[in-house]
Amino acid sequence: MGLFDDAFDIDEYVRKRLMEMDQLKNRELFKEIVADMMNGLYKHVKEEYQFLENRVFREVPVAMRMPDVVTGIASLQEYDVTDKYMHAMRPEDLEEQTVSVEEMLSSVREEKPFFLYTCFIQEDYLPLRNLVKEDRVFHGIIENEYGETAADFILRPNESYQKQLEALYPMARLNCVPWRSINSPYLYKLFDVYVTRIEQWDDEQQVKKIAVEFEEFAEKVRYNIVPLWNVVPVSIMANAYPQPALERGYYEHCLYRSQFREDAAYLLRKSDWTLRGIRWLEGDLYILCDGETPGDWDFYEFHQVPENVRYPYPLMSNVQYDTFSLNMREYYGQRIKTRTELIRLVESFPCGKALELVDAKVVPNPGKQETYSMENFIEYEFRSGNWDRALEVSFRPRDNEFYLNRDIMSFLMTELQHFFPEYECMGKLV
């Protein structure tokens, strides 16, 4: 609402003001003038303003958008397999993992690191970046039925889940929708634990327990973590027979609105045929390709997660508030030219509430930075990646102890990089 804050309640406002008046006559007069007359006027103005706002929004066409991607994590014990919104990125994570002793010993004898499990380290980006660079060796024990033996372990960043997100990039191109950066901070804090040395072990003994001394990270390591996202693969069959198109050799396949969920968005995952075009029209999907026979189509189904749904670890997403300026920029491809537009872009992301934008300026590229790109997998044909200047955006965290501050800032900088290819965009906490 443009006249007052969205949470403004005029009835509650009038009640509080009445309680502040000592004289009964003044209360009656105030109630007669404000509560009866102004209340009705306010509500009428509010309805007219809302009507005008909606009318302006409708005049700007909404551009085709890539579906919102929501990511998160949960412990294996807390995850609900019947969850309708968030799903395990890898179904095998929901199964109990065992260690093959034979393979482990064979790998160690050949001086090859043997994978044991994946853990989550609940720590800020900078210490984890140093951890990766140091290539440290951690000590610990592996326990069996008859005792325990000393062992050495190493950590390596887990990139398998990030690869699943990267696979969405060619899908966006296949579906002719603009790519959007994905906010996935938890996936950058997953580490694979490998054993590199075992002192003594009998081939017939089974692993009972693995205990690694993670030193300063010991209190921040979380085990049996399941990465989640709001995506599930589905297959849908075209009920109608393909119709020949005007272009010779191509056929139009139609999937009807009733075959899709109303509360979900979809991306075509792949096609065995050569696609010429794909479009949505009033909920129906039309696919133009060279396939002349009907068949199953593989999709990713993106579920909308209600705001009132809570998880032990807060969900992260690339959702943006639906605003007039956002629709204008996306539909007409407008660039960011002012500080106000930059602030408006940052504040359009709900995840940005964790940070307060303080300043933005162009500086000589310092080399070292507090943020990282979440899109290193994208190869730009006409960008060298060697910037002599940087766009430095300073943020003040709402909570200085929140371990995801720099990761959220990295997502915002990754998104901002789309608008400023001439600079390296980097964030800074102040």
Number of C-alpha atoms within 10 A of each C-alpha: 13 10 10 10 8 8 7 11 10 16 10 10 11 15 12 11 12 18 9 9 12 9 9 10 10 12 15 12 11 16 18 12 11 14 18 11 11 14 15 12 11 13 12 12 14 16 12 12 15 14 11 12 14 12 11 11 16 12 9 14 12 15 16 14 14 21 22 21 23 23 25 25 24 19 16 17 10 11 19 12 12 8 9 11 18 26 23 22 21 14 10 10 15 17 8 8 11 11 14 11 16 13 11 20 20 13 17 15 13 9 12 15 18 20 18 17 16 20 20 22 18 18 17 16 21 13 11 18 15 11 15 13 9 9 11 13 12 17 17 18 19 21 17 16 10 8 10 18 13 16 19 19 23 21 21 16 18 18 14 12 16 15 11 12 17 17 12 20 19 13 19 19 12 18 20 16 17 13 15 19 22 23 26 25 23 20 21 19 22 24 21 16 21 19 28 22 20 18 11 10 15 10 11 8 14 18 15 14 11 15 12 18 13 17 9 8 14 11 11 12 16 14 13 17 19 24 23 22 23 23 25 16 13 14 14 13 14 18 14 13 14 21 14 17 14 9 10 8 11 19 23 22 26 21 19 18 14 9 14 16 13 10 9 17 17 20 20 20 20 15 14 9 11 11 17 14 13 17 14 14 9 7 15 14 18 18 20 22 22 20 20 16 11 14 16 12 16 17 20 21 21 23 24 18 18 8 7 6 9 10 13 11 11 12 23 20 22 21 17 16 11 12 10 16 16 17 17 16 13 16 15 11 10 12 13 16 10 9 12 9 13 18 16 14 19 21 18 19 16 14 21 19 14 17 21 17 20 13 14 17 10 13 13 13 18 11 10 7 13 15 23 19 17 22 16 10 12 9 9 9 6 6 10 8 11 10 15 13 16 19 21 22 20 19 20 16 19 12 11 13 10 13 13 19 24 23 25 22 28 24 26 28 24 25 22 20 18 13 15 15 12 16 20 23 28 26 25 19 18 12
